[in-house]
Amino acid sequence: MTAGVRVWARRYGALMRNAWMVDLQYRASIVLWIMWGVMEPAIALGIWWSIAGSGSVGGYTRTDFARYFFALTLINQLTIAWDSWYLDRWIREGDLNFKLPRPVHPVHEAIADNIAYKARSATTLLVIWVSVSLVWPVVRMPFAPRTVLITAAAVVLAAILRFLISFTTGLLAFWTTRATSIMELHAGLSLFLAGRIAPLSLLPPVVAGVASWLWFPYMLAFPVDILTGVTHGAGLWWGFRGQLIWIAIWLVLCRTAWKAGIKRYGAAGG
């Protein structure tokens, strides 16, 4: 391990410990966030479970819907990002003043906070998921090491993509008074275009066509479809290519927004 890697490992270790300790002060809030992360797909599952009945909808039976939404619950927690809300407050209230003089770019604090939160919440959901699968065989999926590894790679890329989207949107607070409203609009669109409320194959062709040209499927639906066995073969190539392309695009947008925004930043307070 080189000296540079050791330095960054220590820095991230310190940032993650700090984020972990801060999160412990908001245990009730974290529990509520996890509960909402479970309730949203559970409600969607209940609706589609009722619609499917003893047959199927668009090729999805009740078992398929159960596996889809249980996979969605876990992967959503592993990829979720909320940095736009923090950045919006930092910029508007002047808290960014204390972060700029530090030797570490504020983005690293945000990344460490993401990792710390996901280590806690995703672990909790994984335990719940495994426990439910023991008593409800419907949600069990065949364990294949290759599928797990490919899913893990897709989840990591999806998490990076969602982080860049959230961080870049938060930077709009340099120019707007309410960047979080834009992120809320994005979250609303993702209900349909990212597969949160239904598998993308069940969407109207026009909506599915729009989604295929945007980043939404790659930040959630793609890894879910890998885990449930819907996407394989050539679909994997196209999916990973889409993730990498959109990560590159949002990375450029993020860097551009930061450089342009910091030049005009002049908030007082903090």
C-alpha positions in Angstrom: 0.0 0.0 0.0 1.5 3.3 -1.0 1.8 6.3 1.3 -1.0 8.2 -0.6 -3.4 5.3 -0.3 -2.7 5.0 3.5 -3.3 8.7 3.9 -6.7 8.6 2.2 -7.6 5.4 4.0 -7.0 7.2 7.4 -8.9 10.2 6.2 -11.9 8.2 5.1 -11.7 6.2 8.3 -11.9 9.3 10.4 -14.7 10.8 8.2 -16.8 7.6 8.4 -16.3 7.3 12.2 -17.5 10.9 12.6 -20.5 10.3 10.3 -21.3 7.1 12.3 -21.2 9.0 15.6 -23.4 11.8 14.2 -25.9 9.3 12.9 -26.1 7.8 16.4 -27.6 11.1 17.5 -30.4 10.7 15.0 -31.3 7.1 15.7 -35.1 7.7 15.6 -34.8 9.5 12.3 -32.8 6.7 10.8 -35.3 4.2 11.9 -38.1 6.2 10.2 -36.1 6.5 7.0 -35.5 2.7 7.0 -39.2 2.1 7.6 -40.1 4.3 4.7 -37.6 2.5 2.6 -39.5 -0.7 3.4 -43.0 0.7 3.3 -42.9 2.2 -0.2 -42.0 -1.0 -2.1 -44.3 -3.0 0.3 -47.3 -0.8 -0.7 -46.4 -1.2 -4.4 -46.1 -4.9 -3.9 -49.5 -5.1 -2.3 -51.1 -3.2 -5.2 -49.5 -5.4 -7.9 -50.1 -8.6 -5.8 -53.8 -7.8 -5.8 -53.8 -6.9 -9.6 -52.0 -10.1 -10.6 -54.4 -12.4 -8.6 -53.9 -16.0 -9.7 -52.6 -15.0 -13.1 -50.0 -12.6 -14.3 -49.5 -9.0 -15.5 -47.1 -8.4 -18.4 -45.4 -11.8 -17.6 -45.1 -11.0 -13.9 -46.8 -13.4 -11.5 -47.3 -12.8 -7.8 -44.0 -14.5 -7.1 -42.2 -12.3 -9.6 -43.6 -9.2 -8.1 -42.6 -10.3 -4.6 -39.0 -11.0 -5.7 -38.8 -7.7 -7.6 -40.0 -5.5 -4.8 -37.9 -7.3 -2.1 -34.8 -6.9 -4.3 -35.8 -3.2 -4.8 -36.0 -2.6 -1.1 -32.4 -3.8 -0.5 -30.9 -2.2 -3.6 -32.6 1.1 -3.0 -31.0 1.4 0.4 -27.6 0.4 -1.0 -27.8 3.2 -3.6 -29.8 6.0 -2.1 -28.3 9.5 -1.9 -29.6 12.6 -0.1 -26.7 15.0 -0.4 -28.7 17.6 -2.2 -30.5 18.4 1.1 -27.2 18.9 2.9 -25.7 21.0 0.2 -28.7 23.1 -0.1 -28.5 24.0 3.6 -24.7 24.4 3.6 -24.8 26.9 0.8 -27.9 28.9 1.9 -27.0 29.1 5.6 -23.2 29.6 5.1 -22.1 26.2 6.7 -20.0 25.7 3.6 -17.7 28.4 5.0 -16.3 26.0 7.6 -15.8 23.2 5.1 -13.9 25.1 2.4 -10.7 25.8 4.4 -10.3 22.1 5.3 -7.6 20.1 3.5 -10.3 17.6 2.3 -12.8 18.6 -0.4 -16.4 18.6 1.0 -17.3 15.9 -1.5 -15.3 13.4 0.5 -17.2 14.1 3.7 -20.4 13.5 1.7 -19.1 10.2 0.3 -18.0 9.0 3.8 -21.4 9.9 5.2 -23.1 7.9 2.4 -20.9 4.8 3.2 -21.5 5.0 6.9 -25.2 5.3 6.6 -25.5 2.5 4.1 -23.4 0.2 6.1 -25.9 0.5 8.9 -29.2 0.7 7.1 -28.5 -1.9 4.4 -27.2 -4.4 6.9 -30.4 -4.0 8.9 -32.5 -4.5 5.8 -30.4 -7.5 4.7 -31.2 -9.2 8.1 -34.9 -8.4 7.6 -34.8 -9.7 4.0 -33.1 -13.0 5.0 -35.5 -13.4 8.0 -38.6 -12.9 5.8 -37.3 -15.3 3.2 -37.0 -18.0 5.8 -40.7 -17.9 6.5 -41.9 -16.7 3.1 -40.3 -18.9 0.4 -41.8 -16.9 -2.4 -39.2 -14.2 -2.1 -36.2 -16.6 -2.2 -33.9 -16.3 -5.2 -31.5 -19.0 -6.3 -28.0 -18.2 -4.9 -25.5 -18.0 -7.8 -22.1 -16.5 -7.0 -21.7 -15.0 -10.5 -25.1 -13.2 -10.2 -24.2 -11.9 -6.8 -20.9 -10.5 -8.1 -22.4 -8.9 -11.2 -25.2 -7.4 -9.1 -22.7 -6.0 -6.6 -20.8 -4.3 -9.5 -24.1 -2.8 -10.8 -25.1 -1.7 -7.3 -21.7 0.1 -6.8 -22.1 1.9 -10.2 -25.7 2.8 -9.4 -24.7 4.2 -6.0 -22.0 6.4 -7.7 -24.6 7.6 -10.2 -27.2 8.5 -7.6 -24.6 10.2 -5.5 -23.4 12.4 -8.4 -27.0 13.2 -9.3 -27.8 14.2 -5.8 -24.6 16.2 -5.2 -24.9 18.0 -8.5 -28.5 18.9 -7.9 -27.5 20.2 -4.5 -25.0 22.5 -6.1 -27.8 24.3 -7.8 -28.3 26.1 -4.5 -25.5 28.4 -5.7 -28.0 29.8 -8.2 -31.5 29.0 -6.7 -33.1 29.4 -3.3 -34.5 25.9 -3.2 -32.4 23.2 -4.9 -34.2 20.5 -2.9 -37.4 21.2 -4.9 -35.6 20.1 -8.0 -34.4 16.9 -6.3 -38.0 16.2 -5.1 -39.1 16.5 -8.7 -36.4 14.1 -9.7 -37.5 11.7 -7.0 -41.1 11.9 -8.3 -40.0 11.1 -11.8 -37.9 8.2 -10.5 -41.0 6.5 -9.1 -41.9 5.6 -12.7 -38.7 5.9 -14.7 -36.4 4.1 -12.3 -38.8 1.2 -11.6 -39.7 2.1 -8.0 -43.4 1.8 -8.4 -43.5 -1.0 -11.1 -41.1 -2.9 -13.3 -40.1 -0.9 -16.3 -41.5 -3.5 -18.7 -45.0 -2.8 -17.4 -44.8 0.9 -18.2 -46.6 2.3 -21.3 -44.3 2.1 -24.4 -43.9 5.9 -24.6 -42.8 6.2 -21.0 -40.5 3.2 -21.2 -39.0 4.7 -24.4 -38.3 8.0 -22.6 -36.8 6.1 -19.6 -34.4 4.2 -21.9 -32.8 7.4 -23.1 -32.3 8.8 -19.6 -30.3 7.8 -16.5 -33.2 6.6 -14.4 -33.2 2.8 -15.2 -29.4 2.6 -14.5 -29.7 3.9 -11.0 -32.1 1.3 -9.7 -34.0 -0.9 -12.1 -31.0 -2.3 -13.8 -29.3 -3.9 -10.7 -32.7 -5.1 -9.5 -33.3 -6.9 -12.8 -29.9 -8.5 -12.6 -30.6 -9.8 -9.1 -34.0 -11.2 -10.0 -32.6 -12.8 -13.2 -34.6 -10.7 -15.7 -31.5 -9.1 -17.3 -28.7 -11.3 -18.6 -26.5 -11.8 -21.6 -26.4 -8.8 -23.9 -28.6 -6.9 -21.6 -25.8 -6.8 -19.1 -23.4 -5.2 -21.6 -25.9 -2.5 -22.5 -26.8 -1.9 -18.9 -23.2 -1.5 -17.7 -22.4 0.7 -20.7 -25.3 2.9 -19.8 -24.2 3.2 -16.2 -20.7 4.2 -17.2 -21.8 6.7 -19.8 -24.2 8.5 -17.4 -21.6 8.4 -14.6 -19.2 10.2 -16.9 -21.8 12.8 -17.9 -22.9 13.5 -14.3 -19.3 13.7 -13.2 -18.6 16.4 -15.7 -21.8 18.3 -14.7 -20.8 18.0 -11.0 -17.3 19.3 -11.6 -18.5 22.1 -13.8 -21.3 23.2 -11.3 -18.8 23.2 -8.4 -16.2 25.3 -10.2 -18.8 27.8 -11.5 -20.7 27.9 -8.2 -17.8 28.4 -5.9 -16.7 31.4 -7.9 -19.9 33.2 -7.1 -20.4 31.8 -3.6 -20.6 34.6 -1.0 -22.8 33.4 1.9 -22.2 34.9 5.3 -22.9 33.1 8.6 -22.6 29.4 9.5 
